[in-house]
Amino acid sequence: MKISRQKNVFKEESLLIEILFGNTKINKKVFKKVDFNKLIFLASSHLMLPSLYHNLIVKKLDKMIPNDLLCYLKEIYKINSERNLKLIEEINEIVQVLTKNKIEYALLKGSANIVNKIYDELGERMVGDIDILVSKNNGLKTQNILKENGYENVNNQLIYEIDPKHLPRLSHKKKNFAVEIHTRMVRSKKLYNDLYNNTMETKTNLYGYYTLSKLNQFLHNIYNFQINDNGYKKLSYSFRTIYDHNKLIEKYKINEKWEINSNKYLDNYFMVLDYLNLNLGKIYISRYGKIDCLRLKLKSNFKIYYFFDEGLVFVFDYIRRRIKQIKELLTNKAFRNYSILKIKNFFVGDS
């Protein structure tokens, strides 16, 4: 991988990509031209500060970084390592409770990656929540079991998501991590059956914890960002998702022999990787169209178009959600009751 990248990729992003994913030595002159404040802001926005520190040390690039900045990154890395030790403790407690109550589960996302040891070191990955997949029939049962063990709805807020992928977020006063109980992995109904139907039959247990099968873990990492985080709609990218992608390939030896069915989400995702000049293994040949390529280039090169595109996506998504809510108001009594209760609480809160 060469340090010279596409014109639209500014030097701080180019350097971050090279540190995280590159295999060749980086010229000292590159660091001298970089604004380290921008580099840190970029890495922070992608939740990659611990990963940045880890790769600086492993690739012996730490001497290229100002000492005060390196100390700052080291402290964050240390805090994250300690936090992830707590994560494993809390996962163990939850798994014991679920097993005792005969609830079949599969850990998802960062929690699954941590327990499956896909990273070189424990402090490498930042994790926000403990995400757990259970069957739809066991969703409320799992929620009640966790509430019996001290968990409660975050801020006791009213939550009603049409066709939700997870139940209301739970937190514990004495725990570091909130818990999200998923009854489906993605919002896309088209992909729902493909990912979910055989998940409990094909789940794996590598180190004493149930997670998705290796292939589904790899695919869910992509779909979670593309669908749940709107990466597909916005033509955006997440270095954390890409980093996990790379680590999963290395851990599970994923290659072109793995059967991956093509779809628009994967086409879009790998198109962006191609655009960033990131060839992370021969996994998938993207079949993207000229319009998507043009849109991506315009977003990258022109700020005015970037904000226009983001605004357009927001407006269309807002309209789509409002239409869906109107349909629910007309056909779903539970949603009508929720809406009335929400309005009452709003006025009570204002008084």
NORQUIWO-V407932 format. One record per backbone hydrogen bond with DSSP energy under -1.0 kcal/mol. NH is the residue of the N-H (numbers start at 0). CO is the residue of the C=O. E is the energy in kcal/mol with one decimal. If there is no record, write none. Layout:
NH	CO	E
NH	CO	E
This chain:
8	5	-1.7
13	9	-2.5
14	10	-2.4
15	11	-2.3
16	12	-2.5
17	13	-2.0
18	14	-2.7
19	15	-2.5
20	16	-2.7
21	17	-1.7
29	26	-1.4
31	27	-1.2
38	34	-1.9
39	35	-2.4
40	36	-2.2
41	37	-2.5
42	38	-2.5
43	39	-2.6
44	40	-2.3
45	41	-1.2
46	43	-1.8
47	42	-3.4
51	47	-2.6
52	48	-2.4
53	49	-2.5
54	50	-2.3
55	51	-2.1
56	52	-2.1
57	53	-2.7
58	54	-2.3
59	56	-1.4
60	55	-3.5
63	60	-1.8
64	61	-1.2
69	65	-2.3
70	66	-2.3
71	67	-1.7
72	68	-2.4
73	69	-2.4
74	70	-2.1
75	71	-1.9
76	72	-2.4
77	73	-2.4
78	74	-2.5
79	75	-2.5
80	76	-2.3
81	77	-2.2
82	78	-2.3
83	79	-2.3
84	80	-1.4
85	81	-1.6
86	82	-1.9
87	83	-2.0
88	84	-1.8
89	85	-2.6
90	86	-2.6
91	87	-2.5
92	88	-1.9
93	89	-2.2
94	90	-3.0
95	91	-2.2
96	92	-1.8
97	93	-2.6
98	94	-2.8
99	95	-2.3
100	96	-1.6
101	98	-1.5
102	97	-2.9
105	132	-1.4
106	209	-3.1
107	130	-2.6
111	107	-1.1
112	108	-2.4
113	109	-2.4
114	110	-2.2
115	111	-1.9
116	113	-1.4
117	112	-1.9
123	120	-1.4
129	177	-2.6
131	179	-2.6
132	105	-3.0
133	181	-2.8
141	137	-2.7
142	138	-2.1
143	139	-2.5
144	140	-2.2
145	141	-2.3
146	142	-2.1
147	143	-2.0
149	146	-1.5
150	145	-2.3
151	170	-2.5
153	168	-2.1
155	152	-1.8
156	153	-1.9
166	180	-2.8
169	178	-2.8
170	151	-2.8
174	171	-1.7
178	169	-3.1
179	129	-2.5
181	131	-3.8
182	164	-1.9
183	164	-1.7
191	187	-1.0
194	190	-2.3
195	191	-2.7
196	192	-1.5
198	195	-2.2
201	197	-2.2
202	198	-1.1
203	210	-2.1
210	203	-2.5
216	212	-2.7
217	213	-1.8
218	214	-2.6
219	215	-3.0
220	216	-1.6
221	217	-1.1
222	218	-3.0
223	219	-2.9
225	221	-2.8
226	222	-3.1
227	222	-1.0
228	223	-1.4
230	224	-2.6
231	225	-2.3
233	229	-2.1
234	230	-1.1
235	230	-1.5
241	237	-2.4
242	238	-2.6
243	239	-2.4
244	240	-2.4
245	241	-2.3
246	242	-2.3
247	243	-2.8
248	244	-2.0
249	245	-2.0
250	246	-2.7
251	247	-2.7
252	248	-1.1
257	254	-1.8
266	262	-2.4
267	263	-2.3
268	264	-2.3
269	265	-2.7
270	266	-1.6
271	267	-1.8
272	268	-1.7
273	269	-2.3
274	270	-2.3
275	271	-2.0
276	273	-1.3
277	272	-3.1
280	278	-1.4
282	280	-1.7
292	288	-1.7
293	289	-2.7
294	290	-2.7
295	291	-2.3
296	292	-2.2
297	293	-2.5
298	294	-2.4
299	295	-1.8
300	296	-1.9
301	297	-2.2
305	301	-2.3
306	302	-2.5
307	303	-2.1
308	304	-3.2
309	305	-2.5
310	306	-2.3
311	307	-2.3
312	308	-2.4
313	309	-2.2
314	310	-2.5
315	311	-2.5
316	312	-2.2
317	313	-2.5
318	314	-2.6
319	315	-2.3
320	316	-2.3
321	317	-2.3
322	318	-2.4
323	319	-2.0
324	320	-2.3
325	321	-2.3
326	322	-2.1
327	323	-2.1
328	324	-2.5
329	325	-1.6
330	326	-1.6
331	327	-3.2
335	331	-1.8
336	332	-2.5
337	333	-2.1
338	334	-2.5
339	335	-2.3
340	336	-2.3
341	337	-2.4
342	338	-2.1
343	339	-2.3
344	340	-2.4
345	341	-1.8
346	342	-1.9
347	343	-2.3
348	344	-2.3
349	345	-1.3
350	346	-1.1
